[in-house]
Amino acid sequence: MSEAASASAAPHQSQPPIVPIEQIARWEGRSVTIRGWLYNLRASGKILFPIFRDGTGLLQGVVPGSVSAFLVRYAECPVLVMH
């Protein structure tokens, strides 16, 4: 790709930083990416509580919606960005 073509390409979108779960408290209120796996998934009514693990600790999320919708989203994109 020529310099002119690369200059007109879409601007680089900043990705949230990758943060180990053991350091997650330092990032409160900001978007981050965690690298790990879905350790457990609990449901209570229309709210899901996925628990992620990355080798440094556990992180529980809160997600509105159904289990099936969450699992379909997770299967399509195994890297989730938590807000």
Number of C-alpha atoms within 10 A of each C-alpha: 6 6 8 8 8 10 10 8 9 7 8 6 6 6 10 14 13 13 15 18 19 13 11 16 8 9 11 10 8 11 14 18 18 21 16 19 14 15 13 11 15 13 15 10 9 10 14 19 17 18 16 20 18 17 12 11 13 16 18 16 12 13 15 14 13 14 19 9 11 16 13 11 13 13 10 9 10 14 14 13 15 13 11
